[in-house]
Amino acid sequence: MLLKIARHEINRRSAPPVGVELDDMAHQAAADALLAILAKLGTYRGESRFTTWVYKFVVFEVLNKLKRWRVHNRALALDVHAEQWQALSVGFAAEPSHHVEARDAIAAVPWVSG
Protein backbone atom coordinates (compact mmCIF):
# COMPACT_ATOMS: atom_id res chain seq x y z
CA MET A 1 0.00 0.00 0.00
CA LEU A 2 2.81 2.44 0.88
CA LEU A 3 4.57 1.81 -2.42
CA LYS A 4 1.35 2.39 -4.36
CA ILE A 5 0.78 5.68 -2.54
CA ALA A 6 4.39 6.76 -3.12
CA ARG A 7 4.21 6.05 -6.87
CA HIS A 8 0.91 7.91 -7.13
CA GLU A 9 2.27 10.96 -5.31
CA ILE A 10 5.48 11.07 -7.35
CA ASN A 11 3.51 10.90 -10.61
CA ARG A 12 1.20 13.71 -9.48
CA ARG A 13 4.04 16.18 -9.12
CA SER A 14 5.27 18.30 -12.00
CA ALA A 15 8.26 16.88 -13.91
CA PRO A 16 8.80 13.77 -11.78
CA PRO A 17 11.64 11.35 -12.38
CA VAL A 18 10.92 8.53 -14.82
CA GLY A 19 11.79 4.86 -15.23
CA VAL A 20 14.14 3.21 -12.79
CA GLU A 21 14.72 6.47 -10.95
CA LEU A 22 11.00 6.84 -10.24
CA ASP A 23 10.73 3.25 -9.03
CA ASP A 24 13.78 3.63 -6.82
CA MET A 25 12.46 6.88 -5.33
CA ALA A 26 9.06 5.29 -4.65
CA HIS A 27 10.68 2.34 -2.87
CA GLN A 28 12.89 4.63 -0.79
CA ALA A 29 9.97 6.88 0.17
CA ALA A 30 7.79 3.89 1.11
CA ALA A 31 10.58 2.37 3.22
CA ASP A 32 11.33 5.65 4.99
CA ALA A 33 7.62 6.22 5.58
CA LEU A 34 7.31 2.75 7.10
CA LEU A 35 10.14 3.51 9.51
CA ALA A 36 8.52 6.82 10.48
CA ILE A 37 5.13 5.15 10.93
CA LEU A 38 6.58 2.46 13.18
CA ALA A 39 8.42 5.09 15.23
CA LYS A 40 5.22 7.16 15.69
CA LEU A 41 2.73 4.30 16.01
CA GLY A 42 2.21 5.06 19.68
CA THR A 43 1.03 8.59 18.85
CA TYR A 44 -1.85 7.41 16.64
CA ARG A 45 -5.01 8.57 18.46
CA GLY A 46 -7.63 7.10 16.16
CA GLU A 47 -9.15 10.49 15.28
CA SER A 48 -8.92 9.62 11.58
CA ARG A 49 -8.73 6.43 9.58
CA PHE A 50 -5.41 4.68 9.97
CA THR A 51 -4.83 4.79 6.20
CA THR A 52 -5.31 8.58 6.22
CA TRP A 53 -2.79 8.91 9.03
CA VAL A 54 -0.32 6.69 7.15
CA TYR A 55 -0.84 8.60 3.89
CA LYS A 56 0.61 11.80 5.34
CA PHE A 57 3.86 10.03 6.19
CA VAL A 58 4.24 8.78 2.64
CA VAL A 59 3.44 12.20 1.15
CA PHE A 60 6.00 13.83 3.44
CA GLU A 61 8.68 11.34 2.41
CA VAL A 62 7.85 11.72 -1.30
CA LEU A 63 8.08 15.52 -1.08
CA ASN A 64 11.38 15.25 0.75
CA LYS A 65 12.81 12.84 -1.85
CA LEU A 66 11.58 15.01 -4.77
CA LYS A 67 13.09 18.13 -3.24
CA ARG A 68 16.47 16.45 -2.89
CA TRP A 69 16.21 14.98 -6.40
CA ARG A 70 15.44 18.38 -7.93
CA VAL A 71 18.30 20.07 -6.11
CA HIS A 72 20.67 17.31 -7.20
CA ASN A 73 19.55 17.41 -10.85
CA ARG A 74 19.27 21.16 -11.23
CA ALA A 75 21.26 22.55 -14.14
CA LEU A 76 22.88 25.72 -12.91
CA ALA A 77 22.73 28.65 -15.27
CA LEU A 78 26.21 29.67 -14.19
CA ASP A 79 27.70 26.53 -15.72
CA VAL A 80 25.67 26.73 -18.92
CA HIS A 81 26.45 30.35 -19.70
CA ALA A 82 29.95 30.76 -18.25
CA GLU A 83 31.17 32.78 -21.22
CA GLN A 84 28.26 35.21 -20.84
CA TRP A 85 29.07 35.73 -17.17
CA GLN A 86 32.71 36.33 -18.10
CA ALA A 87 31.70 38.95 -20.68
CA LEU A 88 29.41 40.63 -18.14
CA SER A 89 32.12 40.83 -15.51
CA VAL A 90 34.45 42.64 -17.94
CA GLY A 91 32.09 45.63 -17.90
CA PHE A 92 32.42 45.93 -14.13
CA ALA A 93 36.20 45.76 -14.11
CA ALA A 94 36.70 49.51 -14.51
CA GLU A 95 39.83 51.37 -13.48
CA PRO A 96 39.64 53.46 -10.30
CA SER A 97 40.13 56.59 -12.41
CA HIS A 98 36.86 55.82 -14.23
CA HIS A 99 35.02 55.81 -10.93
CA VAL A 100 36.54 59.17 -9.99
CA GLU A 101 35.60 60.66 -13.38
CA ALA A 102 32.04 59.38 -13.07
CA ARG A 103 31.75 60.80 -9.54
CA ASP A 104 33.04 64.18 -10.70
CA ALA A 105 30.65 64.19 -13.68
CA ILE A 106 27.69 63.45 -11.44
CA ALA A 107 28.77 66.14 -8.99
CA ALA A 108 29.04 68.67 -11.85
CA VAL A 109 25.40 68.19 -12.89
CA PRO A 110 23.28 70.97 -11.39
CA TRP A 111 20.45 69.33 -9.49
CA VAL A 112 17.17 71.19 -9.49
CA SER A 113 15.41 70.84 -6.19
CA GLY A 114 11.64 70.75 -6.36
C-alpha positions in Angstrom: 0.0 0.0 0.0 2.8 2.4 0.9 4.6 1.8 -2.4 1.3 2.4 -4.4 0.8 5.7 -2.5 4.4 6.8 -3.1 4.2 6.0 -6.9 0.9 7.9 -7.1 2.3 11.0 -5.3 5.5 11.1 -7.4 3.5 10.9 -10.6 1.2 13.7 -9.5 4.0 16.2 -9.1 5.3 18.3 -12.0 8.3 16.9 -13.9 8.8 13.8 -11.8 11.6 11.4 -12.4 10.9 8.5 -14.8 11.8 4.9 -15.2 14.1 3.2 -12.8 14.7 6.5 -10.9 11.0 6.8 -10.2 10.7 3.3 -9.0 13.8 3.6 -6.8 12.5 6.9 -5.3 9.1 5.3 -4.6 10.7 2.3 -2.9 12.9 4.6 -0.8 10.0 6.9 0.2 7.8 3.9 1.1 10.6 2.4 3.2 11.3 5.7 5.0 7.6 6.2 5.6 7.3 2.7 7.1 10.1 3.5 9.5 8.5 6.8 10.5 5.1 5.1 10.9 6.6 2.5 13.2 8.4 5.1 15.2 5.2 7.2 15.7 2.7 4.3 16.0 2.2 5.1 19.7 1.0 8.6 18.8 -1.8 7.4 16.6 -5.0 8.6 18.5 -7.6 7.1 16.2 -9.2 10.5 15.3 -8.9 9.6 11.6 -8.7 6.4 9.6 -5.4 4.7 10.0 -4.8 4.8 6.2 -5.3 8.6 6.2 -2.8 8.9 9.0 -0.3 6.7 7.2 -0.8 8.6 3.9 0.6 11.8 5.3 3.9 10.0 6.2 4.2 8.8 2.6 3.4 12.2 1.2 6.0 13.8 3.4 8.7 11.3 2.4 7.9 11.7 -1.3 8.1 15.5 -1.1 11.4 15.3 0.8 12.8 12.8 -1.9 11.6 15.0 -4.8 13.1 18.1 -3.2 16.5 16.4 -2.9 16.2 15.0 -6.4 15.4 18.4 -7.9 18.3 20.1 -6.1 20.7 17.3 -7.2 19.5 17.4 -10.9 19.3 21.2 -11.2 21.3 22.5 -14.1 22.9 25.7 -12.9 22.7 28.6 -15.3 26.2 29.7 -14.2 27.7 26.5 -15.7 25.7 26.7 -18.9 26.5 30.3 -19.7 29.9 30.8 -18.2 31.2 32.8 -21.2 28.3 35.2 -20.8 29.1 35.7 -17.2 32.7 36.3 -18.1 31.7 38.9 -20.7 29.4 40.6 -18.1 32.1 40.8 -15.5 34.4 42.6 -17.9 32.1 45.6 -17.9 32.4 45.9 -14.1 36.2 45.8 -14.1 36.7 49.5 -14.5 39.8 51.4 -13.5 39.6 53.5 -10.3 40.1 56.6 -12.4 36.9 55.8 -14.2 35.0 55.8 -10.9 36.5 59.2 -10.0 35.6 60.7 -13.4 32.0 59.4 -13.1 31.7 60.8 -9.5 33.0 64.2 -10.7 30.6 64.2 -13.7 27.7 63.4 -11.4 28.8 66.1 -9.0 29.0 68.7 -11.8 25.4 68.2 -12.9 23.3 71.0 -11.4 20.4 69.3 -9.5 17.2 71.2 -9.5 15.4 70.8 -6.2 11.6 70.8 -6.4 
